[in-house]
Amino acid sequence: MMGVTLALLSAFLALLVLFLVKPWRRSKLPGPPGVPFLGQALTMWLRTPKDIVPLISEWCEKYGGLFEVEVFGMKYVVVAEPEVVEPLLTSTVNITKGYYEYSFIKPAFMDGLLLSSGDKWRSRRKLLTPCFHFKILESSLESICRNADEYASTLLASGGKPFELTEILYLHTLKSICESAMGVQLSSRDEEQNEYIKSTKIIAYGVVKRYLRVWQYPEFIFRLCDAGKRFFKCIDIIHNFDKKVIRQRKRLFKAEKTGCEYNKITKNDQRKVFLDTLLDLDESNPGLFTEDDILEEVHTFMVEGHHTTGSALMFAHFLLANYPKVQEKVYAEQMEIFEGSERMPTMQDLNKMIYLEMVIKETLRLYPSIPFFTRLITDDLRIDENTTIKAGQTVLVFAYSVHRSKKHWDNPNEFIPERFTPGIERHPFSFIPFSAGPRNCIGQKFAMRNLKTVLSIVVRNCRLEAVTTSFTVDYMVTIKPSPLSIKVLPRNETKTSLS
């Protein structure tokens, strides 16, 4: 009884806060009908996290690329066509992330580049941009190749039997990003890594589910719920893991600075990685970039990086397995580049992988890892001569539908890599898997090189065959196919390793 009372009280308080913060106003924009103030809340309550993307897609089909949705006084202007997305993403002032949608993940990511805004975001972005310089990206390639080769060997160890891909793939992306970006090599199998991956999934699912449960909005109530207890326990797990990674790299970083036998300590690995640049900032600019700042960015890069890359790779595996002609064209391009050599790819090789890049882009068009994101409008935003979004409202950019616009893409639901043939012109905001404008993804070049490297090595070693031919999209902040099983056969019975 006490639990029910607390839930009702917290729901009332949440509604009151929402009403005070976002007063109810009618709009001229179209949108799904709903109860005044409650809006579409009842519709949302009846849904699960898996239903979110299909539901918004249905609304886009019915109301077009510019409409309004209301949930408990929170008004969302949904933009889902390139022309209406462009004014927002090119804005240099409306760069603040949506309040509730991102406040729920703030305990995990803290106030790093993903969530910060204003002067802090601008200075942080400027400080971190050198972390993705060409030379740092190039220096990370060897470890990405090594991990991709190990991953391909794991696939081949399945012996051609059907198997579920998710666990293996997420473990690979975590290990790869930990070594290539943080400079710390993880063991092949470790319970701590599995616990980390499991915790990130619980956190992502918990964020979406909490958003659909308004009575859990107040944090003190959420912490009393079983879901909240699991959520914060998982945050402790990922934070402790990330702190351990930072300590390991910091010890090696200091050893180099003090002139110790660094080569022996790091086994001749003197690459400069993303984390080293953060440690340099902490040391060269005392007070400008503290240990807490480093933690914020490591949490963001570790969790977001391995989840988004894992999502893209899962869909790429599915599409290559289900479109064998496309897979063979990718393989033919690889054979032309490598001429039968088993060497690891270089940056020059990756630049030659034109068709593979087309496949990756088409994969991200159909299944963007982050299907939607929000902005809180701080200054009135003019969309066109008839529409201005007032300050205080939230805009939801639905990339999933932007990428399937019938005005900009022929046969938008079909997998056609050739639509990304170099030289074909399209609206610059019709393809936004990494967002766009001043707040685009800072790590997009790193992600694309990672995706190219992994798929190059997998296709050169493995033939992917379809087991799963259809799936539901599982939305947990990022999206993934659920379930996804494939079969993997060797390309060449005598080939064992690229390294």
Secondary structure as UniProt FT lines:
FT   HELIX           2..21
FT   TURN            36..38
FT   HELIX           41..45
FT   HELIX           49..51
FT   HELIX           52..63
FT   STRAND          66..71
FT   TURN            72..73
FT   STRAND          74..79
FT   HELIX           82..89
FT   STRAND          96..97
FT   HELIX           99..103
FT   TURN            104..105
FT   HELIX           106..109
FT   TURN            110..111
FT   TURN            113..115
FT   HELIX           118..128
FT   HELIX           129..132
FT   HELIX           134..139
FT   HELIX           141..156
FT   TURN            157..160
FT   STRAND          163..164
FT   HELIX           166..182
FT   HELIX           191..211
FT   HELIX           214..216
FT   HELIX           219..222
FT   TURN            223..224
FT   HELIX           226..257
FT   TURN            258..259
FT   HELIX           262..266
FT   TURN            267..268
FT   HELIX           274..284
FT   TURN            286..288
FT   HELIX           291..322
FT   HELIX           324..338
FT   TURN            339..340
FT   HELIX           347..352
FT   HELIX           354..366
FT   STRAND          372..376
FT   STRAND          381..384
FT   TURN            385..386
FT   STRAND          387..389
FT   TURN            391..392
FT   STRAND          394..398
FT   HELIX           399..402
FT   TURN            403..404
FT   TURN            406..408
FT   TURN            412..413
FT   HELIX           417..420
FT   TURN            422..423
FT   TURN            428..429
FT   TURN            433..434
FT   HELIX           437..439
FT   TURN            442..443
FT   HELIX           444..461
FT   STRAND          462..466
FT   STRAND          472..475
FT   STRAND          479..482
FT   STRAND          485..490
FT   TURN            493..494
//
